[in-house]
Amino acid sequence: QEDLVESGGGSVQAGGSLRLSCAASISTFGTGAVGWFRQGPGKDREFVTGVSRSGGDTLYADSVKGRFTISRDPAKTTVFLQMNSLKPEDTALYYCALRPYYSGIPDRTSDYTYWGQGTQVTVSS
């Protein structure tokens, strides 16, 4: 049984949009921050965006500001990542992660406890 499951990835042309979802089956999902990370070919895993446990605070990497939007549903069982104006450099495997029992928004991979298996996003020029 997987605790976090990502979906919504796919292949799009530059300028297109995708909406990723991160669904949780663990009871602590609503207690902490949820982050999205990505790992491109030959690159380290990097922070993309995160949302606080309340959903009221968000944090974005400079490379996606103004193009990506993170949100979580009121029931706090799913977190969404709306990605607009996609660029070829956004191509990567996208992961969601959970830091339970935490009020802030960490941006390091080591700060997160639970991880999904990832969903592939491919943007062609």
RANORJO-V654596 format. One record per residue. RES is the residue in one letter. D_CENTER is the distance of its C-alpha to the mean C-alpha in Angstrom with 1 decimal. Layout:
res d_center
RES D_CENTER
RES D_CENTER
This chain:
res d_center
Q 20.0
E 16.3
D 14.7
L 11.1
V 11.0
E 8.5
S 10.5
G 11.2
G 11.3
G 14.6
S 17.0
V 17.8
Q 20.1
A 19.5
G 19.2
G 17.6
S 14.7
L 12.1
R 10.2
L 7.5
S 8.0
C 7.4
A 11.0
A 12.7
S 16.3
I 17.0
S 18.9
T 17.2
F 13.9
G 15.3
T 16.8
G 14.1
A 11.0
V 7.5
G 5.1
W 2.3
F 5.5
R 7.8
Q 11.4
G 14.1
P 17.6
G 19.5
K 17.0
D 15.5
R 11.9
E 10.6
F 8.4
V 6.7
T 6.2
G 6.9
V 9.1
S 12.4
R 14.0
S 16.1
G 13.6
G 16.0
D 14.4
T 11.5
L 11.1
Y 10.3
A 11.4
D 14.7
S 13.9
V 11.6
K 13.5
G 15.3
R 13.4
F 9.8
T 9.6
I 7.4
S 9.7
R 10.8
D 14.0
P 17.1
A 17.6
K 14.4
T 13.9
T 10.9
V 7.8
F 7.3
L 5.9
Q 9.4
M 10.1
N 13.8
S 16.4
L 14.7
K 16.6
P 17.6
E 16.1
D 12.6
T 13.6
A 11.7
L 10.3
Y 6.5
Y 5.8
C 4.5
A 7.3
L 10.0
R 12.7
P 15.4
Y 18.3
Y 16.9
S 17.4
G 15.7
I 12.3
P 12.5
D 11.3
R 12.9
T 12.0
S 15.3
D 14.5
Y 12.3
T 14.3
Y 12.6
W 10.4
G 9.9
Q 11.8
G 9.4
T 9.9
Q 11.9
V 11.8
T 15.2
V 16.6
S 20.4
S 22.7
